[in-house]
Structure formats: C-alpha cells, structure tokens
C-alpha cells in the first residue's frame, strides 16, 4: 500500500452540476477548500445535462436522415456553454466535433450503429464536458491535470455483445501505478461513465455510471472519502416528488443505501456502493447548489440500528412473470429448470415469490429487454408451466433494519388495498427490505400513504429536515394567519349546539378567498365549483367578487338561479358527468356555458350540438390528490376524454357540427405545487393545436389548503406567476380556473358537544354529538381536519384521544390520536376546515339529523 502524504478525496459531479459555467465556479470553490485543507482532489464528472440523451438518440435520428440536425443541436449545446464561459469553444472541441461528424455520417452510410460505435458516440458527452470543465477550472485560478479515464479504467470482461460495450464494469481495488502517476498533482479532472477494453476500444459503464466511476477511483487511490455531488442534498426517506414530507437521511449503512438505490432511489447508482464498501471508504451525498447542508454519509454502520423504517421507494415499469401449474408441486429441480430459462434468455430476475403451484418473479425496467427476447423467455418457460406476463406494475419497498419486527405497523396503510390486488409480496432475507408489487397507477399512492403514516413524523438521529423545510428558504413560505374562529370564539360558543352539530361559516373569509381568486392577473375568468358548498348566503357572497358558478347538475343550476335571479347565464358554467340527455337540452336552452365530458353526446345526440359552442373536458393523465377518490385524472378516473382519443373527438366534431371553443381538465384536489396548473394548461394548449376554434383553456381547480399547522401552504402569487408564463407561451387563449374547496373550506367549522369519554385498552375515546352523518370526509377520503376543544382552547393537552361520533360504524372516526386537554361531557369541540364537502355530503344515516348551518 502506497503511503500518501496528502489523502485523496474523490468528488463526483453529475450532469446538472456541470451544466452551466457558473456551476463550475462552485466546483472550483469546493475543490479549492479541500486543497487548502491539505487534500488531493480527483473530480469525476458526467456529460452536460441532457447531452447523453441527445447522443443516445442520435443513431436513430441518423438512420432516419435527421443526423445533421441532431449533431448541430449537440454542438450548439456545448458552444453555448463555451460562449457563456467566455471560452473558445470551436478550438477546444474541434477534435471531438470532428469525431461526432464522422460517427453520425458513418451510421447514416452503413445503415446501422453497432454497440461499439454507440459506446464511442456516447463517450463524447463526457469528453466534450471534460474539455470545457478543464478550461473553466483553469479560468478560476486552479491547475487541474486532465486524465482520460479510458487510460485507467479497464473493462472487467471482454466480448462483442452489446453489454460488453454499453454496460461493462471495472475491477476495483488499490492501484499503485495510478497512485504514483498522480502523485505530483493536487487536482485531477477525469470523466465518469467511460472505460476501455483490451483492444483500447471505448466501453461504457452503463447509464448512471459516473457514480460508479467515482467509487472505482476512490478504491484505486485508497481515498479518504468519495463525495457524490448532485442536485439534491442527500438520500431521502422518499422521492421528494412523491411527498414534500420526505426526510433527509443523515447516515446510512452501505447495505441500507444499496437497498434504497436498488429499489428505485434515483440519487445514487446501485453499482457505485460496492467498490466503496469493499474498500471501506465512506461515501457522502451532497448538494452542489446547497453545499452548507450536511448531506448523507454512508459507511459500514447505520446511523441508528433500532428497528425502524428508513425509506419508502416506488419503482415503476416493473414486469411480472407469473408461472403456474400443478406439476411443479414437489417436483425436484423445478426452480432450477425455470431459472435456467431466464439465464439462457439473458433476463435478470429481481423479486421472487413461490408457493406450491405458483412462482412469480419481477423484472426490473430494462430498455434492452425487447418483445422478441420476452417472447423467447415465455416460450421457453411454457415447456414447464402456464405463463402470464403482467405489464405496468410498481414495486413499493420499505427499507430499514429490523423490518420483520415492525410489519404489524403496515396493516393500517395496506387496508386501502383490500379491494385492489397486491400481486407479489417479498421480504428480504437480510431483514432490510419488505416489498409489495401493485398495479402501476396505485404504486405512488401506496408509497405516499406508507411514508406519511410510518416515517413522516419519525424521530431519531438518522432523520433530518423534510424536503419542504429544506426548500422553504428559497422563498419565504406564505404565513398562515390565525384562523378566524379564534377571534370569534365567544360568538361560536354562544351559538354552539347542546346536541348534534352545527356548521358555522364566516362570510368574511369566503369573500376574501373569492376576491383573491378573482384578483389573479393571469386568469381571465374564475368559477366557483359550488358543489363544495351551495349555501345561499355563500353564493351571494361569491357573486359580489365577480366569480362565476360552476355547476355539475341542473339542481345546482337551479339553486344559483333561485338565489341570484338576475345573474346572467354567461356566469354559469355547466359541467355534468354521465348526465342524461335532458340535462344537456336544458342547459342549451338556458344559454349557460356547457362542458362535454365524453364523446357519447356527440356520437348519439349530434343534433343537439349542431352549431352550438361547447367546451370539452380532457383527461390529462396527471392524477393528483391525497386519496384515490379525489383524483379526477388518469386511467382509473371516470372524467374526461383521454388524450389518445383526440382523433376520435376531431371526427365527432366534424360530423356533429359542434363548435369546440375550449378545453378543460382537472387532475385532483389538494394540490399545493404552484406549477401544477401551468402544466395542465400546457397539455391543453398542445391538444388545442388541431382544433382551430379553441380560445379557452380551463385548467380546473383543486387548489389545496393546509390540513394541519405544519402542512405546505399554496402560494397563490406563485400560481399566478406560473400562469403568467403559460399566458406568454400561448397568448391567444383565455385562461379559466374553477376552484371550489379553496374558497369555502377554511371559512367553515363544525361545532359539536362532547357526549361521553371512554378508555378502551390504552386509547381515550371522546364521543361527540355528530359524526360521519355530518362529516364523511375522514371516512371517505382519509381526510384530516384539525380538532380542538373550543371550551378549553388555551389549556395544555393531557394526552392523545380519538374523536368518534354516534354512528354505528367503525369508520365513524373524525380524528385519531389527537392531542387534547382534559375533556369533559358538554365541552364543545371544533372541527376546522369543514366549509367544503361537509354539510353538502351529509346524510340521515342511522336516522340521525346531520349538523345544521349558520352564517356569521
């Protein structure tokens, strides 16, 4: 072992981190600090963000005759970088540009692209980025040595097949020759992803291979650590795109990190962990753009070895191979025979589940696994059993030490799947992983439910801040004002019922919310989805702000006309779903705006719509919301026309003579990401390109409100800014929006007296005068509403309690495990944010009267 007077640190920077000249300034500063700390630094980098995708697509483009355009786009990407960095791009990249031209021309001439050619082509991304990065580091006063990784990284296996060129590996371990070669340098810049074989041909280490290159270098140099710098501050307990409550994991073992990476985590490539683990070199995942954050440290020891879940991941695009047959029962060697089929067909298996007559395995997403190879596998297996290949499933995995000891905690989260299939269950032998495979469109919902229920509020040394907390400093979060009901507590107590329940609505809050929506600069017309709350006094309040009314039934249309008899029909938008023909006839006769939700009316009642103006609702396949029942888009939603039926719509429009003047969509409720409606608008605008009469894009509603004190708050100003960007992109369209719950939810509270207190085992139950007959959202949606003892509002909590109503159903649970003070019979509880979908969804179940209503 060579003794190094200045230990090496390997720093890897991904495509996003090296994409702009300014980020190379950050890289230079990070390297400089380590050099000042008497460390030697080897930087491993990826291609510029997006370039690898362009290079990967180039062969197909060249074969179609579009190679020159693709080459031009790739060159322009690098020349733009050079211009911004004030570098001579043509001079720096001339050699690589020339080779790019040659390879593209050769592919077009020969009519094919071999794996060897594809490997050399893809490697150009790293080589071009290296030329630019080297110049940038020099411009920042550093003296880097440029190292061609192909001179160091030697392929672990040879061959002429695609895998040998496109998905190879490197033997890891100390490399005394490399250590000596680099002994005189303090800063070295090398490419990730690329290596060479025994014939000095370029080979690749697979997509995402730059992480693995960094680990190889660390092992070869016996480095002090390997730092993976990316665009997120570490590994999280879930993908932050799934839930903003995902927690930063400060420390993990190699094994835990391997499980997270393998089961769908996108931050770290699974192969990168092995070389570091075998060499005992710590790995640290850090954020290039927020280097002050500590990141995630990965070593041989977990940050906390108590039985606990550390992460929930979801991997989509999973295939299942289901093998069944009575002949497999007690047949010695059966598994060996079927797995030999997988080996012969070159198909790698991930999860395995077996029984006496069934063996089910999962296959990870693999672009190389084409239909021909899959069919060969199926044919080979059918010699032994019946075979079914199930597409479009998702693997949801729970990772952490001692998973077996906490399986009982999963039951509540899995109850949602009592009527949906769990297709495979797998519990890892190392007790680090528990995985279920479900239908793909259910995977994300299950992952969020498991994470929020089992990890979201976890304590312990491993769990850092949530994604929402980390990203909040970028822009100060909107401050949630004190709720109106605190200031009006005495008035509420005076009106509180002694039996049953009472909804109380604050007119001022409704007016303020409606005025805020009406004031959005980028929204031409706003409509109150009045199904949320059709109380006459609230309709009158909304009307004063200029907001119109979106109705989903003739009953709602009639309610608006009854309450507001002078309201012009132009301020009513009728959006029925699976309604009878008579409702469409009535709406057309009244002259309201009309939205069609399916092709059926145009196919079967075309005479109704001849020369009529209508809006058409599309299904954008972007389901959103905290529960399946509030998601109104995607394959399982009953709303709208799928985007793949636009040609059918166009034909129906032509045959019926209808004028389609707008497109509408709605993805779900409770959305707090401000760019959501911009995304929907862009989808509608794209669809509208083939419908020349369209002038309206209705991006729907679903604006979320916080369901707890620490829940994310929708920034309406950012929503407006995003829609302003949409308007700039599509200036010829009007933008419409139709919020419902946002206008009235926070304006309403439900008051109900305490009827009984009961201790059952270790649970304190607080009974109330009304329950799911008045407020069904918790039972129907799993919705959370904050609950307080209004009579003792300022008293300290005495412990947890579950609040239940008088309805003879186990689902009559208004809130579980809530902190409440010592509560007595007759105290008044207040359930907040109940102004939407409360009284309007109530019933007389058990022949109990639902809560009444009062506007103050």
Secondary structure, 3 states (H helix, E strand, C coil): CCCCCCCEEEEEECCCCCCCHHHHHHHHHHHHHHHHCCCEEEEEECCCCCHHHHHHHHHHHHHCCCHHHHHHHHHHHHHHHHHHCCCCHHHHHHHHHHHHHHHHHHHHHHCCCCHHHHHHHHHHHHHHHHHHHHHHHHHCCCCCEEECHHHCCEECCCCCCHHHHHECCECCCCCHHHHHHCCCCCEEEEECCEEECCCCCEEEECCCHHHHHHHHHHHHHCCCEEEEEECCCCCECCCCCCCCCCEEECEEEHHHHHHHHHCCCCCCCCHHHHHHHHHCCEEEEEECCCCCCCCEEEECCCCCCCCCCCEEEEEEEEEEEEEECHHHCCCCCHHHHHHHHHHHCCCCCCCEEECCCEEEEEECCCCCCCHHHHHHHHHHHCCCCEEEEEEEEEEEEEECCCHHHHHHHHHHHHHHHCCCCEEEEEECCCCCEEEEEEEHHHHHHHHHHHHHHHCCCCCCCCEEEEHHHHHHCCCCCCCCCCCHHHHCHHHHHHHCCCCCEEEEECHHHHHHHHHHHHCCCCCCEEEEEHHHCCCHHHHHHHHCCCCEEEECCHHHHHHHHHHCCCCCHHHEEECCCCCCHHHHHHHHHHCCEEEECCCHHHHHCHHHHCCCEEEEEEECCCCCCCCHHHECCCCCCCCCEEHHHHHHHHHHHHHHCCEEEEEECCCECCECCCCHHHHHHHHHHHHHCCCCCCCEEECCCCECCCCCCCCCCCCHHHHHHHHHHHHHHCCCCEEEECCCHHHHCCCEEEEEEEEEEEEECCEEEEEECCCCCCCCHHHHHCCCCCEEEHHHCCCCCCEEEEEECCCCCCCCEEEEEEEECCCCCCCEEEECCCCCCCHHHCCCHHHCCCCEEEEC
